[in-house]
Amino acid sequence: MLHPRASLLTLVLQHLLLVGLSSTLTVLVAVPLGVFVTRTYGRPFLSITNDLTALGQTFPPVAVLALAVPLTGFGLKPTVLALFLYGLMPVVRNTVAGLVAIPKDLLEAAHGMGMTGTQILLRVELPLAARVIMAGVRTSVVINVGTAMVGAVIGAGGLGSPIIAGLIQDNLAFVIEGALPAAMLALLLDQVLAGIESSTPARKALA
């Protein structure tokens, strides 16, 4: 009844590793990229950034795996790369949207107080945009929980392993063993990140 290659706990931990690594890389790249294209010197790159991140979202993860395997080998690395590319768009778009929506009078007030550009970014813009950015991170993480299933195809493990084995062997129990925990994991992470999002102190920028 249970997938014989690994215990359910092992599969869940493998899945969390895939999602955690890829989502961390996504945030570390997407938020600075979103900040860059909202600066005066970065605005010419806004259009191409939107196009490239949208391409990463529409390009099938399996195709990314097929291209990455010859360069990185099987397992963790190509899967994390595919998930990283797939999760960029929500975080970049929300970072841009949150920063662009900040009222101009607040920025002018910060300038009037003698703040530098870096101080305004860290103390005014990012705190005010934090809730919108966090909503993008939440979307990206939940997407990656489902997309990480494809990693099992190239030996990355995770909850996709029993699903693939169940499809091959026509074993519904294996499929349920992978699909049900993945759905519960997506719901759990969504609720945790929603709690963080709602508790973000978005209106304490100039304190």
C-alpha positions in Angstrom: 0.0 0.0 0.0 2.9 2.4 0.6 5.7 3.4 -1.7 8.6 1.1 -0.8 11.5 3.3 -1.8 11.2 5.8 1.1 9.0 6.6 4.1 6.4 9.3 3.9 8.4 11.5 6.2 11.4 11.2 4.0 9.4 12.1 0.9 7.9 15.2 2.6 11.3 16.4 3.8 12.7 15.9 0.3 9.8 17.9 -1.1 10.3 20.7 1.5 14.0 20.8 0.6 13.2 21.3 -3.1 10.6 24.0 -2.4 12.7 25.7 0.3 15.8 26.0 -1.8 14.1 27.1 -5.0 11.8 29.6 -3.1 14.8 31.1 -1.3 16.7 31.6 -4.5 13.6 33.1 -6.1 13.2 35.7 -3.3 16.9 36.5 -3.3 16.9 37.2 -7.0 13.3 38.5 -7.7 13.1 41.1 -4.9 16.3 42.9 -5.9 15.4 42.6 -9.5 12.0 44.2 -8.8 13.7 47.0 -6.9 16.2 47.5 -9.8 13.6 48.0 -12.5 11.7 50.5 -10.4 14.7 52.8 -10.0 15.3 55.5 -12.6 18.4 53.7 -14.0 16.6 50.4 -14.2 13.2 51.4 -15.7 14.4 50.8 -19.3 14.8 47.1 -18.3 11.2 46.8 -16.9 9.6 45.5 -20.1 12.2 42.9 -20.8 12.2 41.8 -17.2 8.4 41.2 -17.3 8.8 39.3 -20.6 11.6 37.1 -19.4 9.9 36.2 -16.1 6.6 35.5 -17.9 8.6 33.2 -20.2 9.9 31.4 -17.2 6.3 30.9 -16.0 5.1 29.6 -19.4 8.1 27.4 -20.2 7.2 23.9 -19.1 9.3 22.7 -16.1 9.9 19.4 -17.8 11.5 21.2 -20.7 13.8 23.1 -18.3 14.8 19.7 -16.7 15.5 18.3 -20.1 17.8 21.2 -20.9 19.4 21.4 -17.5 20.2 17.7 -17.0 23.1 17.6 -19.5 24.7 20.5 -17.7 24.0 19.8 -14.1 23.2 16.1 -14.0 20.2 14.3 -12.4 18.6 15.1 -9.1 18.5 18.2 -7.0 20.2 20.9 -9.1 18.1 20.8 -12.3 14.9 20.5 -10.3 15.8 23.6 -8.1 16.7 25.5 -11.3 13.3 24.7 -12.9 11.4 25.7 -9.8 13.4 28.8 -9.4 12.6 30.0 -13.0 9.0 29.0 -12.6 8.5 30.9 -9.4 10.1 34.2 -10.4 7.2 36.0 -12.0 4.8 36.4 -9.0 7.6 37.8 -6.8 9.0 40.2 -9.4 5.5 41.4 -10.5 4.4 42.0 -6.9 7.6 43.7 -5.9 7.2 46.1 -8.8 3.5 46.6 -8.1 4.1 47.3 -4.4 6.9 49.8 -5.0 5.1 51.6 -7.9 1.9 52.0 -5.8 3.7 54.0 -3.0 2.3 57.6 -2.9 4.7 60.2 -4.3 4.0 62.6 -1.4 5.5 60.0 1.0 8.6 59.8 -1.0 8.9 63.6 -1.2 8.4 63.8 2.5 11.2 61.3 3.1 13.4 63.4 0.8 12.5 66.5 2.7 13.6 64.8 5.9 17.0 64.4 4.4 16.9 60.7 3.8 19.2 59.2 1.2 18.0 57.0 -1.6 19.0 53.8 0.2 17.4 55.0 3.5 14.1 55.7 1.6 14.2 52.3 0.0 14.8 50.4 3.3 12.7 52.6 5.7 9.9 53.7 3.5 9.4 51.8 0.2 10.1 48.2 1.2 8.1 48.4 4.5 5.1 49.9 2.6 5.4 47.3 -0.2 6.1 44.4 2.1 2.6 43.0 2.2 2.3 43.0 -1.6 5.7 41.4 -2.0 4.8 38.8 0.6 1.6 38.0 -1.4 3.8 37.3 -4.4 6.1 35.0 -2.3 3.1 33.2 -1.1 1.9 32.5 -4.6 5.3 31.4 -5.8 5.8 29.0 -2.9 2.4 27.3 -3.4 3.0 27.0 -7.1 6.4 25.4 -6.4 4.8 22.8 -4.1 2.8 21.4 -7.0 5.5 21.9 -9.6 8.2 20.1 -7.5 6.5 16.9 -8.4 8.3 16.8 -11.7 11.6 16.5 -9.9 10.9 12.8 -9.3 11.3 12.2 -13.0 15.0 12.8 -12.7 15.6 11.3 -9.3 15.2 14.4 -7.1 12.7 12.5 -4.9 9.9 14.2 -3.1 6.2 13.5 -3.2 6.2 13.1 -6.9 8.0 9.7 -6.6 5.0 7.7 -5.4 2.7 9.4 -7.9 5.0 8.5 -10.8 5.4 4.9 -9.4 1.6 4.7 -9.0 0.9 5.8 -12.6 3.5 3.3 -14.0 2.2 0.4 -11.9 -1.5 1.4 -12.0 -1.5 1.6 -8.2 -4.0 4.2 -6.9 -2.6 3.9 -3.3 0.8 5.2 -4.4 -0.8 8.1 -6.2 -2.8 9.1 -3.2 0.3 8.7 -1.0 2.0 11.5 -3.0 -1.0 13.7 -4.0 -2.8 14.0 -0.6 0.3 15.1 1.4 1.3 17.5 -1.4 -2.1 19.1 -1.3 -2.0 19.3 2.5 1.5 20.8 2.4 0.4 23.4 -0.1 -2.6 24.4 2.1 -0.4 24.5 5.2 2.3 26.7 3.6 -0.4 28.9 2.2 -1.9 29.5 5.6 1.5 30.1 7.3 2.5 32.6 4.7 -0.9 34.2 4.7 -0.5 34.7 8.5 2.9 36.3 7.9 1.5 38.5 5.1 -1.4 39.8 7.3 0.9 40.5 10.2 3.4 42.6 8.1 3.5 46.1 9.6 3.0 47.9 6.3 2.2 51.3 7.7 5.2 51.9 10.0 7.5 53.2 7.3 8.5 56.6 8.6 8.6 55.6 12.3 
